[in-house]
Amino acid sequence: MAIEHNIKMRTATTNIQIADQQKKEAFTKYYPTVSASGIAFNSNKGLMQMDMGDMNLSLIKNGVVGSVTATQPIFAGGQIINGNRLAKVGSDVSKLQQTQSRNEVRQTVEQYYWQLVILKEKLHTLDAINKLLANTAKDVEISVKAGVARRNDLLQVQLRQNDIETSQINLENSLDLCRRLLAQYIGANEDNFDIISPLSGNTLPNVPIAVPQNHKDVLPNTVEYKLLDKNVEASVLQKKLEIGKNLPSVAVGAGYNYDNLMDKSHPFGMIFVTVSVPLSGWWGGSHAIKNKTLQLRNAEMERDDNRELLLIGMQKSLNDWKDASKKTAVAQKSIEQATENLRLNENYYKAGTSTMNDLLDAQNLYQQSRDKYVDSYATCKIKEVEYEVSTGN
């Protein structure tokens, strides 16, 4: 839904259409150039004046001249074919940029989604803690009335309930804002939009384990590396185009001409060959070619340098995913331990062998373990997508 709605994707699609039109325009250079011209005139004096002794002769005071010519380029120094190749590179680049935009949208919507999951799960944990506190408050209140518990214990529980209520208010505000943000990003109606958290329920999902790939093998499949390659390819073609500007060009043509200058029609046809040699153009052209050669060298160095950076980026993404997976596994164990610790402290407090502080601390540890698990699991899923994108998947 984000891909269909996002402005970056729609702009990228338009850019592809623009590049395709440029490609079609370049292809028309293979066809003959056809032109037509015409002129009709009427002057106050003849264009030709002749003095014949006692008489002046004035000719061609008016007339009509017209022509139609078609010129077909035979050789243009490779400018036409290289221009078409360059237009194709531009079309390829626009498609790669669309894929790049798609990857950006994919990662962004993944972050928005998991941020919403985090907030929903933290709110769910607070609800669970609130229920525990409510039950604890009832038991303590009964114990206080019976004289077997201190009123201070009840006050501690009530203060803790107030803290939880404040946290719930903050989370609900953040949750509403995040929900609206995700809805806007995917083009959904924010008034009735919501998601079901994949972490809800008593059974926690399995931790996603990172599966490394051979980074050198998958590097050519990445969008970033393909764009670097296309940059080099474009630089090569631009250099060839610059060379072509300084080579001779040959064209053949045919034309039909018509004139009526002396009240007599005079139509005729012709065929011709043109050869153009840019003699003085080489003075500046040699410097332009050197300039394109240096730009090509820069493009090649940029590709080689970024090749190493892309490999490093893949390894970093893999390391981040592995770290997040390990932290999620640790957090999962912490939930089990915190749950058992809470159960024991509830029993100890009821038996009178632990204090209310111990019980509230156990509840707090349980909340923290749940929150850490949600954070680490969401991070793990986000890093999973980042690694897939960095390796071209």
Sequence and secondary structure as in RCSB ss.txt:
>XXXX:A:sequence
MAIEHNIKMRTATTNIQIADQQKKEAFTKYYPTVSASGIAFNSNKGLMQMDMGDMNLSLIKNGVVGSVTATQPIF
AGGQIINGNRLAKVGSDVSKLQQTQSRNEVRQTVEQYYWQLVILKEKLHTLDAINKLLANTAKDVEISVKAGVAR
RNDLLQVQLRQNDIETSQINLENSLDLCRRLLAQYIGANEDNFDIISPLSGNTLPNVPIAVPQNHKDVLPNTVEY
KLLDKNVEASVLQKKLEIGKNLPSVAVGAGYNYDNLMDKSHPFGMIFVTVSVPLSGWWGGSHAIKNKTLQLRNAE
MERDDNRELLLIGMQKSLNDWKDASKKTAVAQKSIEQATENLRLNENYYKAGTSTMNDLLDAQNLYQQSRDKYVD
SYATCKIKEVEYEVSTGN
>XXXX:A:secstr
 HHHH HHHHHHHHHHHHHHHHHHHHHGGGS EEEEEEEEEE SS SEEEEETTEEEEE SEEEEEEEEEEEEEE
 TTHHHHHHHHHHHHHHHHHHHHHHHHHHHHHHHHHHHHHHHHHHHHHHHHHHHHHHHHHHHHHHHHHHHHTSS 
HHHHHHHHHHHHHHHHHHHHHHHHHHHHHHHHHHHHT  TTS     TT SSS           HHHHGGGSHHH
HHHHHHHHHHHHHHHHHHHHTS EEEEEEEEEEEESSSSEEEEEEEEEEEE  TTHHHHHHHHHHHHHHHHHHHH
HHHHHHHHHHHHHHHHHHHHHHHHHHHHHHHHHHHHHHHHHHHHHHHHHHHTSS HHHHHHHHHHHHHHHHHHHH
HHHHHHHHHHHHHHHTT 
